[in-house]
Amino acid sequence: MSTPSTALTAAVAPRSAPASRARISSQWEFWGRLLVVPYLLIFLVFVLFPVCYGLWLARHPESYVKLFDDPIFFRTAVNTVVFLVVGINIKMVIAMILSGFFIQARWWIKALSLVFILPWALPSIPTILSVRFMLNPEWGVVNTLIFRMTGLDGPNWLNDPTLALSLSMVMHIWKSLPFWTLILIAGRLGIPSEQYEAASVDGATSWQKFRYITWPSMRTLYLTSTILSMIWTLGDFNSVYLLTGGGPADLTHVLATLGIRYLRLDQVDLAMASIVVALPLVLPLVYFMMKRLSK
């Protein structure tokens, strides 16, 4: 038979346990919120404040009138669209092909992958400037080799707008191709090997395996990577600015480098306006990417 004190202890114990758990949970919640504060401050100072300040600098409608009246802006918009549509799609198609090559388990392919990843791992400034020096029409390595092999002078690579913009796209593809190839390799590794073995038993060709197994499994990853690459490329000025400087005659600018041109001319409002006009391109891409990820 239980005594009154024993009954009281048994009644209090179940109540004290949830209370202690709630106290511990509230302490963890407090420290969790406290540790998030530095990240919020960094976001406010280095992300939100610069964006809001840039929008404030580009608040005058006259800035956009002057921007649209500048003939260089129209050429820049066309260059940006060409850069995104042509350069990004070529890069992603090549990345898809190379992901199927580098996934093979052969020692020499693994050794080659180490060399393949170097353009992405090395800093942009020395590598792109090195290519710019190589393309110098007078003493560059490329034209020197052309003259020794053919006796003819090589072209002035960066003095033709179409050729210069094409070379900028080649530089962008060369620099970022290893990263997206690795992303697609990770996607291929997530496909069960049993599906390919069953397809081989049924006599499927390599193209049929890609069409009915690889592509359905990687379609979402491929499209999401393409959209994300477009978003990043809109803000990438290295491939164009370091190689051509926007020349010749400011005909190879993209939106990411046009702002630098206006800053050099001490036209800060036009520089900010040239960045703001890229938002109609960025926001739909972000929307479609988030929609893809939410599926």
N, C-alpha and C positions, 0 to 999 in steps of 0.2 A: 504494500500500500504506500503510495507516494505522499510525502509530506507537503505542506503548503509552500515551503521554500523551494523544494524541487520542482513543483508545478510552476512556480513563478519564474524560475530559471529557464525552464523549457519553453515558456511562453515568450520570454524576452529574447532568447537566442535567435529564433528565426527572424525576428524584427531587426536585430542588430547587424546580422550578416548582410542583408540588402542595403542597409544604411552605410556600412563600411565600403561595400562595392560601389555605391553611388558616389561616395566621397572620393575614392580612388579614381573613378571615371572622370569626375569633375576636375581633379588635379591634372590628369593627362590631357583633358580638353584645354585647360588653361595654358599648359606648357606648349601644346600643339599650336594654339593660336599665337602665343608669344614668339615661337620660332618662325612663324610665317611672316611676321611683321617686317624683318629685314628684306625679304623678297618683295613684299609689297612696296616698300620704300624704293628699292632699286627699280621696280617697274614704273613707279610714278615719276622718278627723277630722270631715268634714261630712256623711257619709252613714251609714256603718256605726255609728259611735259614737252619734249621736242615735237611730237606730232601736233599737239594743240598750238604750240608756238608757230610752227610752220603754217598751219591753217590760218592763224591770226595774221601772219605776214602776207598771206595770199588772199586776204578778205576783200580787196578792192576789185570791183568789176572792170576797172580800167586796165588792170594788169592782164586780164584774159583777152581784152580787146587788142592790146598791143602784142600779146603772144600769138593770137590767131592771125594778125596782120603780118607777122614775121614770116617770110617765105621759107625760112629754114625749118620752122615748126612743122609745116606740112610734109616736107621731105623727111623729117625726123619721125613723124607718126608712121609714114609708109615704111621706113627702115625698121621701126620697132615691130610692126605687124609681120613683115617679112622675116625678121629675126626669130620671132616667136613661132610662126607657122612652119617655116621651112627648117630652121636650125633645130628646134626642139624635137620635131617629129623625126628628122633624120637621126638625131642622137638617140632617141628612144628605140627606134627600130634596130639600130646597130647594137644598142645595149641588150635588146632581147636576143639577137643572134649570138652575141658574144657570151651571154649567160648560158646558153646551151653548149657553147664550146668549153668554157672554163669549168663547167660542172663535171667534166669527165675526170675520172680518177686515174690520171697518168702523171708520173713524176715530172716530166718535162713541161706539162701544162701547168702544174703547180709552180714550177720555177719561173715560167713565163708570166704567170699572174703577178709575181712580185715586181717585175719590170713594168707590167701594164698599169699598175696602181701608182707609179711614181708621179705622173703628171698631176694627179689629184692631190698627192701628199705634199708636193713641193710648193713653196710660196708662189703666188701669181706674179708678183712684180719682177723678180729676176728671170723667171722662165719666159714670160711674154716679151719682156724687153730684149731678151736674148734672141727670140724669133724676129723681133723688129730689126735688130742689128744684122741678122742673117739675110734679111730681105732688102738690105740697103742696095740700091741700084749700082753704086760705084765700087764699093769694097766689100759687099756682103758675100757670104760663103756661097749662097745659091747662085748668084749671077757669075761669080768667079768660076764655079764648076761648069756652068753652061758655056762660058767663053772658052775654057780649056777643052771641053768635049766637042764643041761645034764651031768654035771660032766666031760666034755671033754674040752680040750684046743681049743680055737678058732684059726682060721687061722691067719697067718701073712699077713694082708690085703695088705700092701703096699710093700711087699718084692717080690711079683710075678708081673712081668711086665704087663702081660695081665690083671690081676685083678686090678692092680694099675691104668692102663690107663682107664679101664672101670669105675672105681670109679671116676676118673677125669671127664669123660663124664657125669656121674651122677651128680657130683657137678655143672658142667656147666649148665646142664638142670635144676637142682633145683634152681640155682641162677637167670637164665634169663627167665625161663618159665613164671612167672607172667607178665613180660613186654609184651611179644608177645601175651599172652592171652588177655591182655587189648587191644592191637592193633586189634586183630580179633574180640573182642567183639564190638569195635567201628564199624568195618565193618558190623557185623550182625545187629547192630542198624540202619544202613543206608538202610536196605532192607525193603520196605513197608510191613506192616503187612497184608494188603489186599491180597497179593499174597498167604500167608499161609492160610488165611481164605477161599479163593476161592479153594485152594487145599484140605482143610479139607472137604469142601462141596462136592467136587468130589470124596472123599473117599481115598485120597492119604495117604500112610503110612509115618512114620517119615523118613525112608530111601529115599523114593521118593521125599519128600519135600527137603531133603538135596541135592539129586542128580540133581533135575530139578530147584530148586530155590536158595538154599544157595550157592552151589558150583559155578554155573555160575556167580553169583553176586560177589563172593569173590575170584575168581580164580586169578585175577590180583593182588589183595592185598596179597594173600597168597604167590604167587610166588615171588613178590617183597620183601616181608618180609623175605622169605627164603634166597634169594640172599643177602640181606642186613645183615642178621644174619651171613652168611658165611664170609662176608667181616669183620665184627666186630670180629668174632671168630678167624680169622687169626691173629689179633693183641692182643688177650686176652691171657695173660699168668698166670692170677691169679689161675684159676681152676687147672692147672697142677703144677705150680711152688710152690704154697702155700701148696698143698696137698702132692705131691711126691718129689718136688725138682728136678724133672727129673730122679729120681732113680726108681728102683735100677740099679746101674751100667750105668746110663745115657741112659736107655732103654725106658723111657716114655717121652722123650723130644718131643715137637712140635717146629715148626719154631719160634714161639714167645718166647720160653724159651731157644732155642739153642744159640741165641745171648748172653744171660746172661751167659751161660756156658763159652763161649769164652772170654767174658769180665772178668770173674773171673780168667781165665788163662792168662790175659793180651795180648789177641790176638784180638785187636780192628778191624783189617782189616777183619778177619774171621767173627767177630760179625756183621759187616756191610754187608759183602757178604751174610751171611745167611738170612739177612732181604731183600736184593735186589732180591735173587732168589725166594722170595714169590711174586714178581710182576707179573710173568706169570700167577699166580693164581688170583691175585687181579684184574688186568686190564680186563680180560674177564668178570668177575663178575660185575664190574662197567659198562662195555659196555651193557651187557644184562639188568641190572637194569635200566639204562637210556633209553634203547630202550623200555622197558616195560612202563616206566613212560611217554614216549612221545606219546604213543598210545591213 
